[in-house]
Amino acid sequence: MIAPVSGNIFAPKEDATRAQVAAALMAFDQLPKGQTEPEQPAPQPDTGEHVLIAYFSNTNQTENIANLLQSILNADLYKITPETPYTSADLNYNNDSCRANQEQNDNSARPAISGSVENMAQYDTVFLGYPIWWGQAPRIISTFLESYDFSGKTIVPFCTSGSSPIGSSAENLHALAFGANWLDGQRFSGSASSETVESWVSGLDLPEKQAHNAAAQTKGDASAMMKITINGTTLTAALEDNSSADALRELLANSPLTVQMSDYGSMEKVGPIGQSLPRNDRQTDTQAGDIILYQGNQIVIYYDTNSWNFTRLGRIEGTTAQELRGILGSGDIRATFSLEE
Ligand SMILES: Cc1cc2nc3c(=O)[nH]c(=O)nc-3n(C[C@H](O)[C@H](O)[C@H](O)COP(=O)(O)O)c2cc1C
């Protein structure tokens, strides 16, 4: 168990403490024989922007989604912990007078939070997760929003529920965070897959994305985006910030590249680039939509997961895994890669 850096804050982008390194080494040592490496979240580009995922969860459903988000976004994680924890009796909504129901019935209820976010000012974007209680966010979310200055920050609400949609629960919080830019929220089932969460994130208009694109544009005429045309459908992919993607960008600046790609392993389409690009290989868990450089001279479009030592060139955006599978089909394809003007 890795200890938080303080209170209930985990800061994956900071240097690990000696205690955290020791805990990680012990955990590694205790892995079953034959299992060589703990599962690693895919490495994410550091855009220089800071994202916090703050969430409240009693039965781990919202926590599951917060954890998935954390590995997708490389963000800090903060669990909103009540000063007085909720017992199962407190959460028994069949009992009209249980604590949760009483709080939901009282507009002014503000259950106290134990601990606080250290240096909230550093975050540009806050993902805010909660379970739906009687169609709304639990009152402790109001406590949280009233505890900090959110002006100028982007807040992205998400929730889990038995079946209810997010409904008006997020809009009803807007007035509590003055000056924040609220994005539309999303409801998930607590067992939603990483792909589901990732496809939601890739469609969000986050400040990180704007900063990333703006940074790429100020690099001169280097485009951050690549087009991939397959059977008359054009997909858009964001290029990675590494020397391999730079070399691909240079290649495509001369002329578009058409590659005959074979289906392999019911997870990818792979074909020769016709020359070698610099490699930045590292252990990578692929997701549907990843564009990968394999052995320095083959380009791969993933439509399912794989784990290997290779280089990420970019990632298809705005297309769900299911849509991508439909576009790629089951056989061989010809794909044309070009730069977006
Ligand atoms: C007091 C209370 C009220 C709830 N009201 C609803 C509701 O209105 N609609 C719904 O679909 N689920 C409702 N639920 C179920 C939770 O939203 C669901 O179990 C949620 O995923 C729990 O998240 P957690 O494990 O992160 O706490 C309610 C649960 C509680 C405890």
The ligand as a Gaussian input file, in Angstrom:
#p B3LYP/6-31G(d) Opt

LIG

0 1
 C      -28.869000       7.790000       0.029000
 C      -28.739000       7.181000      -1.330000
 C      -29.577000       7.609000      -2.346000
 C      -29.420000       7.069000      -3.642000
 N      -30.227000       7.547000      -4.628000
 C      -30.086000       7.034000      -5.884000
 C      -30.871000       7.555000      -6.958000
 O      -31.655000       8.487000      -6.819000
 N      -30.722000       6.969000      -8.185000
 C      -29.845000       5.944000      -8.413000
 O      -29.766000       5.464000      -9.524000
 N      -29.058000       5.465000      -7.406000
 C      -29.156000       5.993000      -6.163000
 N      -28.356000       5.520000      -5.160000
 C      -27.333000       4.496000      -5.479000
 C      -25.950000       5.134000      -5.687000
 O      -26.007000       6.249000      -6.536000
 C      -24.967000       4.136000      -6.321000
 O      -24.943000       2.966000      -5.567000
 C      -23.577000       4.751000      -6.451000
 O      -22.906000       4.125000      -7.528000
 C      -22.758000       4.597000      -5.196000
 O      -21.488000       5.189000      -5.394000
 P      -20.273000       5.006000      -4.362000
 O      -19.991000       3.544000      -4.251000
 O      -19.144000       5.722000      -5.013000
 O      -20.675000       5.609000      -3.070000
 C      -28.473000       6.041000      -3.881000
 C      -27.653000       5.616000      -2.840000
 C      -27.778000       6.188000      -1.564000
 C      -26.869000       5.718000      -0.475000

